Amino acid sequence: MNQRKELSLREIQLISLEVCKRLDRICDEQNIRYYLYAGSLLGAVRHKGFIPWDDDIDIVMPRPDYERFLVYLQEHEEELRPLRLYNIKLNPDYPYMISRVSDERYVLDVENEDDYGIGVFVDIYPWDGIGQTEKEMAQRKAKAARYSSLCYLSTRQKCMKDNTRSKVKLMIKPLAFAYAKLVGKGYFVKKLNKMQSVYEYDDSRYVGCLVWGTDGSKGIFPIEWMEPYTKLQFEDTELRAPKEWDKALTKLFKNYRELPPEKDRIPHHGYKAYERI
């Protein structure tokens, strides 16, 4: 009987890096905007590459560029193999409102999630216009965060603590889980799609991801922080970052150059990766 080889965390990192390098070349060729985000941006600045315990790469794209990027990947599907695009439009079993580009030579076993066939991946977050005032953007992001959290819960196999730290949220999570499973993913997808289409990205003062709201208002930036992009060292290459990457990281993580406690230095996705047989 064939035994699948489980990948180490470092192997997962290097595979996802190769995926990202190819996406970077496509974006250069097609004049598509993107930026490192969240832990990947922090890793580039603090570690010159991956945070040692991180298990993926996060990039964001303005909505117009994101849509062009998805079209390009679909039109060039054969020549891009073994890469494959995953999103909710292409795969009804896919559980997220963001897209992922996967290396299909590998397969994941994800905790508390139904299998939909994905391999080692890069996360691609669409960034939308959020609003023109701080009050408006905070209200819209808070509403989107509720919808995206319920959308996520609707795709889980069981109610688990995961990354929930608030005692209040932990108390109401079982009720939220039951409600999300009853209503179903489709309802929240429609709500989030409606919200993301209100403002054009380039006409909005504030920008961020509405369809994945867990970063809260910390993940909303003035649009002038984004361009012209700069490049930061990431392992053995350079990848794009927002112009005001220091301001972005400070808003996201405050004292971002400080390492977290050792107990928090763990991967956050909860999956094992294997070579595909």
Contacts in CASP RR format, 6 or more apart in sequence:
PFRMAT RR
TARGET T0000
AUTHOR 0000-0000-0000
METHOD contacts of the structure
MODEL  1
MNQRKELSLREIQLISLEVCKRLDRICDEQNIRYYLYAGSLLGAVRHKGF
IPWDDDIDIVMPRPDYERFLVYLQEHEEELRPLRLYNIKLNPDYPYMISR
VSDERYVLDVENEDDYGIGVFVDIYPWDGIGQTEKEMAQRKAKAARYSSL
CYLSTRQKCMKDNTRSKVKLMIKPLAFAYAKLVGKGYFVKKLNKMQSVYE
YDDSRYVGCLVWGTDGSKGIFPIEWMEPYTKLQFEDTELRAPKEWDKALT
KLFKNYRELPPEKDRIPHHGYKAYERI
2 277 0 8 1.000
4 107 0 8 1.000
4 274 0 8 1.000
4 275 0 8 1.000
4 276 0 8 1.000
4 277 0 8 1.000
5 274 0 8 1.000
5 275 0 8 1.000
6 272 0 8 1.000
6 273 0 8 1.000
6 274 0 8 1.000
7 15 0 8 1.000
7 106 0 8 1.000
7 120 0 8 1.000
7 272 0 8 1.000
7 273 0 8 1.000
7 274 0 8 1.000
7 275 0 8 1.000
9 53 0 8 1.000
9 55 0 8 1.000
9 267 0 8 1.000
11 273 0 8 1.000
12 55 0 8 1.000
12 56 0 8 1.000
12 120 0 8 1.000
12 273 0 8 1.000
13 50 0 8 1.000
13 54 0 8 1.000
13 55 0 8 1.000
14 235 0 8 1.000
15 103 0 8 1.000
15 106 0 8 1.000
15 120 0 8 1.000
16 56 0 8 1.000
16 57 0 8 1.000
16 103 0 8 1.000
16 120 0 8 1.000
16 121 0 8 1.000
16 122 0 8 1.000
17 50 0 8 1.000
17 57 0 8 1.000
17 234 0 8 1.000
17 235 0 8 1.000
17 237 0 8 1.000
18 103 0 8 1.000
19 57 0 8 1.000
19 83 0 8 1.000
19 101 0 8 1.000
19 102 0 8 1.000
19 103 0 8 1.000
19 120 0 8 1.000
19 121 0 8 1.000
19 122 0 8 1.000
20 57 0 8 1.000
20 59 0 8 1.000
20 122 0 8 1.000
20 239 0 8 1.000
21 237 0 8 1.000
22 80 0 8 1.000
22 83 0 8 1.000
23 34 0 8 1.000
23 59 0 8 1.000
23 101 0 8 1.000
23 122 0 8 1.000
23 124 0 8 1.000
24 34 0 8 1.000
24 237 0 8 1.000
24 239 0 8 1.000
24 240 0 8 1.000
26 32 0 8 1.000
26 69 0 8 1.000
26 72 0 8 1.000
26 73 0 8 1.000
27 33 0 8 1.000
27 34 0 8 1.000
27 65 0 8 1.000
27 69 0 8 1.000
27 240 0 8 1.000
30 68 0 8 1.000
30 69 0 8 1.000
30 72 0 8 1.000
32 61 0 8 1.000
32 65 0 8 1.000
32 68 0 8 1.000
32 69 0 8 1.000
32 72 0 8 1.000
33 61 0 8 1.000
33 62 0 8 1.000
33 65 0 8 1.000
33 226 0 8 1.000
33 227 0 8 1.000
33 229 0 8 1.000
34 59 0 8 1.000
34 60 0 8 1.000
34 61 0 8 1.000
34 65 0 8 1.000
34 69 0 8 1.000
34 124 0 8 1.000
34 240 0 8 1.000
35 41 0 8 1.000
35 59 0 8 1.000
35 60 0 8 1.000
35 61 0 8 1.000
35 226 0 8 1.000
35 229 0 8 1.000
35 240 0 8 1.000
35 241 0 8 1.000
35 242 0 8 1.000
36 44 0 8 1.000
36 57 0 8 1.000
36 58 0 8 1.000
36 59 0 8 1.000
36 232 0 8 1.000
36 234 0 8 1.000
36 239 0 8 1.000
36 240 0 8 1.000
36 241 0 8 1.000
37 58 0 8 1.000
37 59 0 8 1.000
37 60 0 8 1.000
37 125 0 8 1.000
38 58 0 8 1.000
38 215 0 8 1.000
38 252 0 8 1.000
39 51 0 8 1.000
39 54 0 8 1.000
39 58 0 8 1.000
40 50 0 8 1.000
40 54 0 8 1.000
40 56 0 8 1.000
40 57 0 8 1.000
40 58 0 8 1.000
40 59 0 8 1.000
40 234 0 8 1.000
41 58 0 8 1.000
41 232 0 8 1.000
41 241 0 8 1.000
41 242 0 8 1.000
41 245 0 8 1.000
41 248 0 8 1.000
41 249 0 8 1.000
42 51 0 8 1.000
42 249 0 8 1.000
42 252 0 8 1.000
42 253 0 8 1.000
42 256 0 8 1.000
43 49 0 8 1.000
43 50 0 8 1.000
43 51 0 8 1.000
43 54 0 8 1.000
43 234 0 8 1.000
44 232 0 8 1.000
44 233 0 8 1.000
44 234 0 8 1.000
44 239 0 8 1.000
44 241 0 8 1.000
45 232 0 8 1.000
45 245 0 8 1.000
45 246 0 8 1.000
45 249 0 8 1.000
45 256 0 8 1.000
45 257 0 8 1.000
46 256 0 8 1.000
46 257 0 8 1.000
48 233 0 8 1.000
48 234 0 8 1.000
48 235 0 8 1.000
49 233 0 8 1.000
49 234 0 8 1.000
49 235 0 8 1.000
50 235 0 8 1.000
52 265 0 8 1.000
53 265 0 8 1.000
53 266 0 8 1.000
53 267 0 8 1.000
54 267 0 8 1.000
54 268 0 8 1.000
55 267 0 8 1.000
55 268 0 8 1.000
55 269 0 8 1.000
55 270 0 8 1.000
55 271 0 8 1.000
56 121 0 8 1.000
56 122 0 8 1.000
56 123 0 8 1.000
56 269 0 8 1.000
57 122 0 8 1.000
57 123 0 8 1.000
58 122 0 8 1.000
58 123 0 8 1.000
58 125 0 8 1.000
59 122 0 8 1.000
59 123 0 8 1.000
59 124 0 8 1.000
59 125 0 8 1.000
59 239 0 8 1.000
60 124 0 8 1.000
60 125 0 8 1.000
60 126 0 8 1.000
60 127 0 8 1.000
60 208 0 8 1.000
60 209 0 8 1.000
61 69 0 8 1.000
61 124 0 8 1.000
61 125 0 8 1.000
61 126 0 8 1.000
61 127 0 8 1.000
62 126 0 8 1.000
62 127 0 8 1.000
62 201 0 8 1.000
62 202 0 8 1.000
62 207 0 8 1.000
62 226 0 8 1.000
63 126 0 8 1.000
63 127 0 8 1.000
63 128 0 8 1.000
63 129 0 8 1.000
63 196 0 8 1.000
63 201 0 8 1.000
64 201 0 8 1.000
64 202 0 8 1.000
66 99 0 8 1.000
66 124 0 8 1.000
66 126 0 8 1.000
66 127 0 8 1.000
67 126 0 8 1.000
69 124 0 8 1.000
70 85 0 8 1.000
70 87 0 8 1.000
70 99 0 8 1.000
73 80 0 8 1.000
73 83 0 8 1.000
73 85 0 8 1.000
73 101 0 8 1.000
74 85 0 8 1.000
74 90 0 8 1.000
77 84 0 8 1.000
77 85 0 8 1.000
81 104 0 8 1.000
82 103 0 8 1.000
82 104 0 8 1.000
82 105 0 8 1.000
83 101 0 8 1.000
83 102 0 8 1.000
83 103 0 8 1.000
83 104 0 8 1.000
84 101 0 8 1.000
84 102 0 8 1.000
84 104 0 8 1.000
85 99 0 8 1.000
85 100 0 8 1.000
85 101 0 8 1.000
85 102 0 8 1.000
86 94 0 8 1.000
86 99 0 8 1.000
86 100 0 8 1.000
86 101 0 8 1.000
86 102 0 8 1.000
86 116 0 8 1.000
86 118 0 8 1.000
86 121 0 8 1.000
87 94 0 8 1.000
87 96 0 8 1.000
87 98 0 8 1.000
87 99 0 8 1.000
87 100 0 8 1.000
88 94 0 8 1.000
88 96 0 8 1.000
88 97 0 8 1.000
88 189 0 8 1.000
91 116 0 8 1.000
93 114 0 8 1.000
93 116 0 8 1.000
94 116 0 8 1.000
94 118 0 8 1.000
95 113 0 8 1.000
95 114 0 8 1.000
95 116 0 8 1.000
95 152 0 8 1.000
95 155 0 8 1.000
95 185 0 8 1.000
96 152 0 8 1.000
96 155 0 8 1.000
96 212 0 8 1.000
97 148 0 8 1.000
97 151 0 8 1.000
97 189 0 8 1.000
97 192 0 8 1.000
97 211 0 8 1.000
97 212 0 8 1.000
98 123 0 8 1.000
98 124 0 8 1.000
98 125 0 8 1.000
98 126 0 8 1.000
98 209 0 8 1.000
98 211 0 8 1.000
98 212 0 8 1.000
99 124 0 8 1.000
99 126 0 8 1.000
100 118 0 8 1.000
100 121 0 8 1.000
100 122 0 8 1.000
100 123 0 8 1.000
100 124 0 8 1.000
101 121 0 8 1.000
101 122 0 8 1.000
101 124 0 8 1.000
102 118 0 8 1.000
102 119 0 8 1.000
102 120 0 8 1.000
102 121 0 8 1.000
103 119 0 8 1.000
103 120 0 8 1.000
103 121 0 8 1.000
104 119 0 8 1.000
104 276 0 8 1.000
105 119 0 8 1.000
105 275 0 8 1.000
105 276 0 8 1.000
106 119 0 8 1.000
106 120 0 8 1.000
106 273 0 8 1.000
106 274 0 8 1.000
106 275 0 8 1.000
106 276 0 8 1.000
107 117 0 8 1.000
107 118 0 8 1.000
107 119 0 8 1.000
107 273 0 8 1.000
107 274 0 8 1.000
107 275 0 8 1.000
107 276 0 8 1.000
108 117 0 8 1.000
108 118 0 8 1.000
108 119 0 8 1.000
108 120 0 8 1.000
108 121 0 8 1.000
108 271 0 8 1.000
108 272 0 8 1.000
108 273 0 8 1.000
108 274 0 8 1.000
109 115 0 8 1.000
109 271 0 8 1.000
109 272 0 8 1.000
109 273 0 8 1.000
109 274 0 8 1.000
110 269 0 8 1.000
110 270 0 8 1.000
110 271 0 8 1.000
111 270 0 8 1.000
111 271 0 8 1.000
112 156 0 8 1.000
112 157 0 8 1.000
112 158 0 8 1.000
112 160 0 8 1.000
112 162 0 8 1.000
113 155 0 8 1.000
113 156 0 8 1.000
113 157 0 8 1.000
114 155 0 8 1.000
114 157 0 8 1.000
119 273 0 8 1.000
119 276 0 8 1.000
120 273 0 8 1.000
125 209 0 8 1.000
125 211 0 8 1.000
125 212 0 8 1.000
126 196 0 8 1.000
126 209 0 8 1.000
126 211 0 8 1.000
127 201 0 8 1.000
127 207 0 8 1.000
127 208 0 8 1.000
127 209 0 8 1.000
128 196 0 8 1.000
128 197 0 8 1.000
128 199 0 8 1.000
128 201 0 8 1.000
128 204 0 8 1.000
128 207 0 8 1.000
128 208 0 8 1.000
128 209 0 8 1.000
128 210 0 8 1.000
128 211 0 8 1.000
129 198 0 8 1.000
129 199 0 8 1.000
129 200 0 8 1.000
129 201 0 8 1.000
129 203 0 8 1.000
129 204 0 8 1.000
129 206 0 8 1.000
129 207 0 8 1.000
129 208 0 8 1.000
129 210 0 8 1.000
129 223 0 8 1.000
130 136 0 8 1.000
130 137 0 8 1.000
130 140 0 8 1.000
130 141 0 8 1.000
130 199 0 8 1.000
130 204 0 8 1.000
130 206 0 8 1.000
130 207 0 8 1.000
130 208 0 8 1.000
130 210 0 8 1.000
130 220 0 8 1.000
131 137 0 8 1.000
131 140 0 8 1.000
131 198 0 8 1.000
131 199 0 8 1.000
131 204 0 8 1.000
131 205 0 8 1.000
131 206 0 8 1.000
132 204 0 8 1.000
132 205 0 8 1.000
132 206 0 8 1.000
133 205 0 8 1.000
134 206 0 8 1.000
137 205 0 8 1.000
137 206 0 8 1.000
137 217 0 8 1.000
137 220 0 8 1.000
138 217 0 8 1.000
138 220 0 8 1.000
140 195 0 8 1.000
140 198 0 8 1.000
140 210 0 8 1.000
141 208 0 8 1.000
141 210 0 8 1.000
141 213 0 8 1.000
141 216 0 8 1.000
141 217 0 8 1.000
141 219 0 8 1.000
141 220 0 8 1.000
142 216 0 8 1.000
142 217 0 8 1.000
143 195 0 8 1.000
144 192 0 8 1.000
144 195 0 8 1.000
144 210 0 8 1.000
144 211 0 8 1.000
144 213 0 8 1.000
145 213 0 8 1.000
145 214 0 8 1.000
145 216 0 8 1.000
147 188 0 8 1.000
147 191 0 8 1.000
147 192 0 8 1.000
147 195 0 8 1.000
148 188 0 8 1.000
148 192 0 8 1.000
148 210 0 8 1.000
148 211 0 8 1.000
148 212 0 8 1.000
148 213 0 8 1.000
148 214 0 8 1.000
149 176 0 8 1.000
149 213 0 8 1.000
149 214 0 8 1.000
150 176 0 8 1.000
150 179 0 8 1.000
150 180 0 8 1.000
150 183 0 8 1.000
150 188 0 8 1.000
151 180 0 8 1.000
151 185 0 8 1.000
151 186 0 8 1.000
151 188 0 8 1.000
151 189 0 8 1.000
151 192 0 8 1.000
153 159 0 8 1.000
153 173 0 8 1.000
153 176 0 8 1.000
153 177 0 8 1.000
153 180 0 8 1.000
153 181 0 8 1.000
154 180 0 8 1.000
154 181 0 8 1.000
154 183 0 8 1.000
154 184 0 8 1.000
154 185 0 8 1.000
154 186 0 8 1.000
154 188 0 8 1.000
155 185 0 8 1.000
156 177 0 8 1.000
159 173 0 8 1.000
159 174 0 8 1.000
159 177 0 8 1.000
159 178 0 8 1.000
161 170 0 8 1.000
161 173 0 8 1.000
163 268 0 8 1.000
164 170 0 8 1.000
164 173 0 8 1.000
180 188 0 8 1.000
192 210 0 8 1.000
192 211 0 8 1.000
193 211 0 8 1.000
195 210 0 8 1.000
195 211 0 8 1.000
196 210 0 8 1.000
196 211 0 8 1.000
201 207 0 8 1.000
201 223 0 8 1.000
202 223 0 8 1.000
204 223 0 8 1.000
205 222 0 8 1.000
205 223 0 8 1.000
206 220 0 8 1.000
206 221 0 8 1.000
206 222 0 8 1.000
206 223 0 8 1.000
207 220 0 8 1.000
207 221 0 8 1.000
207 222 0 8 1.000
207 223 0 8 1.000
207 226 0 8 1.000
208 219 0 8 1.000
208 220 0 8 1.000
208 221 0 8 1.000
209 215 0 8 1.000
209 219 0 8 1.000
215 252 0 8 1.000
218 251 0 8 1.000
218 252 0 8 1.000
219 251 0 8 1.000
219 252 0 8 1.000
221 242 0 8 1.000
221 244 0 8 1.000
221 247 0 8 1.000
221 248 0 8 1.000
221 251 0 8 1.000
224 243 0 8 1.000
224 244 0 8 1.000
225 242 0 8 1.000
225 243 0 8 1.000
225 244 0 8 1.000
225 247 0 8 1.000
225 248 0 8 1.000
226 242 0 8 1.000
226 243 0 8 1.000
226 244 0 8 1.000
227 243 0 8 1.000
228 243 0 8 1.000
229 240 0 8 1.000
229 241 0 8 1.000
229 242 0 8 1.000
229 243 0 8 1.000
230 240 0 8 1.000
230 241 0 8 1.000
230 242 0 8 1.000
230 243 0 8 1.000
230 245 0 8 1.000
231 238 0 8 1.000
231 239 0 8 1.000
231 240 0 8 1.000
231 241 0 8 1.000
232 238 0 8 1.000
232 239 0 8 1.000
232 240 0 8 1.000
232 241 0 8 1.000
232 245 0 8 1.000
242 248 0 8 1.000
249 256 0 8 1.000
250 256 0 8 1.000
259 265 0 8 1.000
END
